[in-house]
Structures are given as C-alpha cells and as structure tokens.
Amino acid sequence: MEIKLMKNGRISPEEELNRCVWMSAGVISFKLCPFNFDCERCEFDRVMRLHVSPITAKPKIRRISKTPSRLESVHANNSEEPFFTFASGEVDERFYVHPTHLWAKREYDHTWKVGIDNLLAYILPPPVKVELYRPNQEIIQQEVFGRILTEAGTVFVTAPLSGRLVQANPRLTQEPNLVQSDPWGEGWLAIIDWLQDGTELEKLYAGSRAAHFLGEEAQHLKILLRYRGISVSPVGHTMPDGGAEIKYLHQILAPKVCLNLARELIVTGKE
C-alpha cells in the first residue's frame, strides 16, 4: 500500500487513519483489508482477535460457532499450548534457496529443478491445485511463473532462476499436496532450462548459508506467531503424552491466517 508523506517526512493524519490496527501494531506490513477498514466486517480481524493474547498469559479461546476451531481442537487434547515445531535442519549442498522461498537444483548441464522450501511448505494451507506457465515459456528470476491454490486462497510463486520452462511436475496434477508433504523431493514444481547467468546464483543461498537463512526466517515467523498467542518452544508434545503432533501450521491456525503468513514470508524474504 502506498503511503503519502507530508513535507516533514511524517505520515499525514489522513493516511495514518487509513491503517488497520494490525498494521499499526506491526503484525502485517501491507494492506489486506477489502472493506475500507471496516473492522466489523473483517474476517482477518476476527481471527486475530480470537487468537491474540498477552505473551505472559495463557491464550483465551473464545468459541464463535458450534464447530470448534482448529486451535480449540488442539487444546481439547489436554495439551498446554500448541508449539512451533519447524526446524530447518541441514540443507543439501545441491539446493540453492532464493529469498522468496523457492529453490533450484541442477539436474544436467543446463536444466534445473525448482520447488518451494520446507519453511513455506510448513506454513501453507492445504494445497488443492498447482498452476504453472506452459512449457517453453520464458521465466525471469524473482517474477511470478505460477501459483499454488490452497483451501484458503492463492499463493504466487516466483522463479529462483531465469530461463525457459521445460516441464511442470506431472504428479502435481493428481497430487498437489506433494508440494507440502515432500517439498525438497517429489513435490518439485518444474524443470527449467537455465540461462546460465552466473550473477543469479549469487542471490541464492546454498548449504550452510541456506540453513542459516531458513533459521533466521523461522525466527521472523516466531515473532508473527507470538501475536497470535502461539507458543514458540522448539520442542512440542508427543502423541504418547497426550499432546498433539503438529506437522503444519494449518493444524492449529485457521487456513486464512496461514495464507497471510505465507504471503508475508514471501514478500519479506531477505535480499
């Protein structure tokens, strides 16, 4: 959202009013509201107020319908709080990770596979369809070349390298969930014929640098989750002790919230 400044560099009073409470609090950095900041009609505001509580206090769950929310279902399992369970781990040296959370891996001399990294997969709402450019179309690094349709909405994916799209992953037609369940492997998005511009690889992270980048991005995500009353302990409950096994965020958060988190992470990826 474009913000108009006065001569002294301050935000004008009129523009300051055109910011929802979540923008002012620093939870989101861009305009989401389609209702001209009418919070009474805003689903995002309703979900946020349902889950947000002071960090020092135990989250209060307010039932909004006869059907329990995802977060309520986790608490009903007699666990204390849902946990942040993502761990980047080591990243194979063959993978180059772009700041927008797409990766590229060399297949042959000129062809590379591309896909999404495991942090973006952890955040995504359940995927229902993957749509990419048609074969032989040119793609440009950091420009959109397709989208992942989820239960909550669309996440656009940007190319980690420039080149010509050779082939989309045929398995995703029938199994779009592979992009989430196996992002480094069978859930790859496409094969591209890279233009071999060496300067493009300099913008990507590989090996230990990729793991470090994902770790920093996970810390950024933890800050966003704190505003939603989610525990950020690195170790969660296990099934034998009555806790809930959490593999993806959509198990504990509304899909719309996960969608917004995924979009935020892509936009704010470090250069």
CORDA-V120361 format. One record per residue. N is the residue number from 1. PSI is psi in degrees with one decimal (none if undefined). NEAR is the number of other C-alpha atoms within 8 Angstrom. Layout:
n	psi	near
N	PSI	NEAR
N	PSI	NEAR
This chain:
n	psi	near
1	129.9	4
2	129.7	3
3	126.2	6
4	132.8	7
5	151.2	9
6	175.3	8
7	-32.2	5
8	6.4	5
9	-3.8	6
10	155.6	7
11	133.4	10
12	151.5	9
13	-36.8	6
14	-42.7	6
15	-34.3	10
16	-32.7	8
17	-27.9	7
18	45.1	7
19	127.9	10
20	167.2	10
21	-30.1	6
22	-28.0	9
23	-44.1	12
24	-32.5	8
25	-8.1	7
26	11.3	7
27	-39.6	9
28	155.7	9
29	9.7	7
30	163.6	6
31	125.5	8
32	-21.7	4
33	122.4	8
34	4.0	5
35	24.0	8
36	40.8	5
37	30.5	10
38	92.1	7
39	-25.3	8
40	-24.0	4
41	-1.1	6
42	117.2	11
43	-36.6	6
44	-44.2	8
45	-39.6	9
46	-44.6	8
47	-41.6	10
48	-45.1	9
49	-24.8	7
50	-37.2	9
51	-22.3	11
52	137.3	11
53	164.0	11
54	146.2	8
55	-33.0	8
56	-10.5	4
57	154.7	6
58	132.5	8
59	137.4	9
60	126.0	7
61	120.4	7
62	119.9	5
63	126.9	7
64	-6.4	5
65	175.5	5
66	-24.6	5
67	121.7	4
68	146.3	9
69	169.8	8
70	-39.5	11
71	-37.9	11
72	-37.5	9
73	-37.2	9
74	-44.1	13
75	-30.1	11
76	-14.0	7
77	12.4	9
78	16.9	8
79	160.8	12
80	-63.0	5
81	152.8	8
82	151.1	14
83	151.8	13
84	113.8	12
85	2.3	10
86	135.7	8
87	123.6	7
88	-37.5	10
89	-166.3	5
90	149.3	7
91	126.9	11
92	135.0	7
93	-20.6	8
94	-14.9	8
95	132.0	12
96	123.1	14
97	127.5	14
98	150.4	12
99	-19.1	11
100	12.5	12
101	32.2	12
102	147.4	15
103	161.0	13
104	140.6	14
105	128.1	10
106	133.2	11
107	-55.4	8
108	-160.5	6
109	-44.7	5
110	-14.9	10
111	142.4	11
112	143.8	13
113	147.2	13
114	152.7	15
115	-172.1	14
116	152.2	14
117	173.6	12
118	-20.1	10
119	-44.0	11
120	-38.3	11
121	-37.4	13
122	-33.1	11
123	-30.4	13
124	141.3	15
125	165.9	13
126	121.5	10
127	142.5	14
128	-17.6	10
129	146.8	10
130	127.0	12
131	125.3	8
132	168.1	8
133	157.9	8
134	156.5	8
135	147.7	9
136	-0.5	7
137	145.7	8
138	139.4	8
139	150.2	13
140	137.9	10
141	131.5	10
142	12.6	9
143	151.1	8
144	133.0	11
145	8.5	11
146	-173.7	11
147	153.0	12
148	118.2	13
149	126.9	12
150	176.8	13
151	-22.0	9
152	-16.5	8
153	-165.4	8
154	138.0	9
155	121.6	11
156	140.8	9
157	141.8	10
158	149.5	12
159	130.5	14
160	-22.3	14
161	157.6	12
162	149.2	11
163	-154.3	11
164	129.4	13
165	117.0	16
166	-46.3	10
167	137.5	9
168	153.0	11
169	112.3	11
170	-25.7	5
171	-24.9	7
172	-16.7	14
173	-43.3	9
174	-22.1	5
175	65.2	7
176	-21.6	13
177	-13.7	11
178	-29.1	11
179	-23.8	16
180	-42.1	13
181	-26.1	8
182	64.1	9
183	-32.1	15
184	-12.9	10
185	-107.9	6
186	-11.9	8
187	18.6	16
188	151.7	13
189	-49.2	12
190	166.4	12
191	132.5	13
192	152.4	13
193	101.9	11
194	145.8	12
195	-6.2	8
196	40.6	5
197	106.5	7
198	-27.3	6
199	-22.4	6
200	-37.5	9
201	-25.6	9
202	-19.2	7
203	-2.0	9
204	161.1	11
205	140.7	11
206	151.0	14
207	-127.0	13
208	-31.4	9
209	-36.6	8
210	-42.4	12
211	-40.5	13
212	-42.9	8
213	-46.9	9
214	-35.6	10
215	-42.3	10
216	-40.0	8
217	-34.2	10
218	-38.2	11
219	-39.8	8
220	-41.4	8
221	-38.2	10
222	-39.8	10
223	-43.2	8
224	-37.5	10
225	-32.3	11
226	-34.7	12
227	-13.5	11
228	11.0	10
229	25.2	13
230	130.7	11
231	145.1	10
232	20.5	9
233	135.5	8
234	-14.3	9
235	125.0	7
236	179.0	11
237	154.2	11
238	161.1	9
239	-40.4	8
240	-29.2	5
241	15.5	6
242	-0.1	10
243	-177.6	12
244	129.1	11
245	121.9	8
246	111.3	10
247	-33.2	7
248	153.4	10
249	-28.3	12
250	-6.8	13
251	-20.6	10
252	-12.1	11
253	153.1	10
254	141.6	12
255	-35.6	11
256	-39.2	10
257	-42.9	10
258	-40.1	14
259	-46.8	15
260	-37.7	8
261	-42.5	11
262	-44.5	12
263	-41.4	9
264	-42.7	10
265	-40.8	12
266	-43.3	10
267	-37.9	7
268	9.7	7
269	140.9	10
270	145.4	4
271	none	4
